[in-house]
Amino acid sequence: MKQSKFFMPTLKETPSDAEAVSHQLMLRGGYVRQVTAGVYSYLPLANRVLSKVSQIIREEMEAIDSSEMMMPELLPASLWQKSGRYDSYGPNLFKLKDRHERDFILGPTHEETFTEIVAQEIKSYKRLPFSLFQIQTKFRDENRPRFGLLRGREFIMKDGYSFASNYEQLDQQYEDMKNAYLKIFARTGVEVKPIIGDAGAMGGSDSLEFGAPAAIGEDTIVYTDSGYAANIEMASSYFVKEENNAPLQDVEKVATPNIKTIADLADFLKISEKDIVKSVVYIADETPVLVLIRGDQEVNEVKLKNLLQVEDLRLATNDEQFELTQVKAGSIGPVGQNFAKEVIADCNVQNMANFVVGANETGFQLKNINLNRDFTPDNFADITVVKEGELDPTGKAELKFTRGIEIGHIFKLGTRYSEAMNAKFLDENGKAQPVIMGSYGIGVSRLLSAIIEQHHDDRGILWPKEVAPFEVHLIQMKMNNDEQTQISEKMYQDLQSKFEVLYDDRAERPGVKFADADLLGAPFRVIIGKKAAEGIVEVKNNQTKEAVELQISEVANYLKNEIG
């Protein structure tokens, strides 16, 4: 491809509203252009990378016998009403009506659609197991689309679904998909951490995320050097229930006027925040729940929601708390409470003695409260957010934090969708059973951003070989030099039969050409310059920054050895 004919509208200046490095470089390099908030056009460079990423995905999916197909993007609402997600999915779901006032959605994911077709076609265990996938545009009405392709309202996704007759088959499919994903990310040059994740609105049991460490990442990855890794929403730290032999002291009610925070309360009472039990009121599917955690900790709402197995969980407002308790926020406590249907305490509360809680009277606290003597929670569970430096669940390694981008997620769905949509098969005994499912996704367009976030320098992009838009960038320094033109044209014809080559034949200054070459980020750069008359050209490895001078006749073999 000659660059004079190639559509690559580069920018000299970085757009002021582009925060992520990947967003900045894709705009400056002419990879994407925004159509509206969270919606982008993929220009030729981005499209070439997307095609290569998609091909890698196809090859690894075929290697585990997963078949590609394509589902519609416009879906009847009735499919999602069957599964219950039409109402529960939330405001991210694009809803619309056709001219006949029938309800439709734009698909954010396709569990229901795949389950529906399998329900129609698969009737016997002999047809199981198998898996299907597609690479397709998805739609989610993000409240705050940002960071370019990292959080958009329209994006490209690989979504796959497995179907099995028993859980042993599902386990194998899940493991095969996990290994295939690791190969995909390795081939695209992305460092990933497989981490314990939350199934969220997808439902199901086991869930594994693939997080790409990156400074701009919105997720916090919790990990140890010994191999533990989890999304902060699911991460746990070491806990052992201890025998507490401290003498139980008498309960004392203390006035704490105008105290607003746990820190202020600890300072006022001259105690540690670890000696306070914080009482937090939640509304879980319209039912009030009282949650107790140590004063220096925070509630992990994902863990709490999973524990309660509810569709909706939110903090009670101050007005709701007062209506329930007749007590202002900050003075609510578990002793004698009668408003909450359930009291849940974090595991760490079990190791506390003679602690402070709200007195259920505005402006007062109770000191020297103890479990079982003064109150007993309905349940103890791990419901707090872990902190960096705490020990991992085995107690052997310290937890570390890093920012990351979620680029893949796999789930064991079980029978949630097959039961809702009547996807059944006849087993060996002729008995109807629900199909057992898995769901597997990769953010294909998001992967472009993740690759750039991990592969760039202060001048531009450093594409890994397998996904680079072009393998070789051939740059002629002086277009008015007939000898350079003759050599460049001949080399272009020779190299393009062996590699993907972009030939910069533009009548531009060298500075402009090199600036654009940095944004293109081809793994190898061949420069036809002042030594061309001597039969010598420069070949530069864009990753290592090493440059060698070669005879023109040596270039093709050198590149073949380097590119493979």
HELIX and SHEET records of a PDB file:
HELIX    1   1 VAL A   21  ARG A   28  1                                   8    
HELIX    2   2 PRO A   44  ALA A   63  1                                  20    
HELIX    3   3 ALA A   77  SER A   83  1                                   7    
HELIX    4   4 ARG A   85  SER A   88  1                                   4    
HELIX    5   5 GLU A  111  GLU A  121  1                                  11    
HELIX    6   6 TYR A  125  ARG A  127  5                                   3    
HELIX    7   7 GLY A  148  LEU A  150  5                                   3    
HELIX    8   8 TYR A  167  ARG A  187  1                                  21    
HELIX    9   9 GLY A  200  MET A  202  5                                   3    
HELIX   10  10 ILE A  262  LEU A  269  1                                   8    
HELIX   11  11 GLU A  273  ASP A  275  5                                   3    
HELIX   12  12 GLU A  301  LEU A  308  1                                   8    
HELIX   13  13 ASN A  318  THR A  325  1                                   8    
HELIX   14  14 CYS A  347  ASN A  351  5                                   5    
HELIX   15  15 ARG A  416  ALA A  420  1                                   5    
HELIX   16  16 VAL A  444  GLN A  454  1                                  11    
HELIX   17  17 ASP A  482  LEU A  495  1                                  14    
HELIX   18  18 PRO A  510  LEU A  520  1                                  11    
HELIX   19  19 LYS A  530  GLU A  534  5                                   5    
HELIX   20  20 ILE A  552  GLU A  554  5                                   3    
HELIX   21  21 VAL A  555  ILE A  563  1                                   9    
SHEET    1   A 2 VAL A  32  THR A  36  0                                        
SHEET    2   A 2 VAL A  39  TYR A  42 -1                                        
SHEET    1   B 7 SER A  66  GLU A  68  0                                        
SHEET    2   B 7 PHE A 130  PHE A 139  1                                        
SHEET    3   B 7 GLU A 154  ALA A 164 -1                                        
SHEET    4   B 7 ILE A 436  GLY A 443 -1                                        
SHEET    5   B 7 LYS A 400  GLY A 414 -1                                        
SHEET    6   B 7 SER A 207  PRO A 213 -1                                        
SHEET    7   B 7 LYS A 193  ILE A 196 -1                                        
SHEET    1   C 7 SER A  66  GLU A  68  0                                        
SHEET    2   C 7 PHE A 130  PHE A 139  1                                        
SHEET    3   C 7 GLU A 154  ALA A 164 -1                                        
SHEET    4   C 7 ILE A 436  GLY A 443 -1                                        
SHEET    5   C 7 LYS A 400  GLY A 414 -1                                        
SHEET    6   C 7 ASP A 219  TYR A 223 -1                                        
SHEET    7   C 7 ALA A 229  ASN A 231 -1                                        
SHEET    1   D 3 LEU A  74  PRO A  76  0                                        
SHEET    2   D 3 ASP A 103  LEU A 106 -1                                        
SHEET    3   D 3 PHE A  94  LYS A  97 -1                                        
SHEET    1   E 3 GLU A 252  ALA A 255  0                                        
SHEET    2   E 3 PHE A 364  ILE A 369 -1                                        
SHEET    3   E 3 PHE A 355  GLY A 358 -1                                        
SHEET    1   F 5 LEU A 313  LEU A 315  0                                        
SHEET    2   F 5 VAL A 277  ALA A 284 -1                                        
SHEET    3   F 5 THR A 287  ARG A 294 -1                                        
SHEET    4   F 5 GLU A 342  ASP A 346  1                                        
SHEET    5   F 5 ASN A 379  ALA A 381  1                                        
SHEET    1   G 2 LYS A 424  LEU A 426  0                                        
SHEET    2   G 2 ALA A 432  PRO A 434 -1                                        
SHEET    1   H 5 VAL A 501  ASP A 504  0                                        
SHEET    2   H 5 VAL A 472  GLN A 476  1                                        
SHEET    3   H 5 PHE A 524  ILE A 528  1                                        
SHEET    4   H 5 ILE A 536  ASN A 541 -1                                        
SHEET    5   H 5 ALA A 547  GLN A 551 -1                                        
END                                                                             
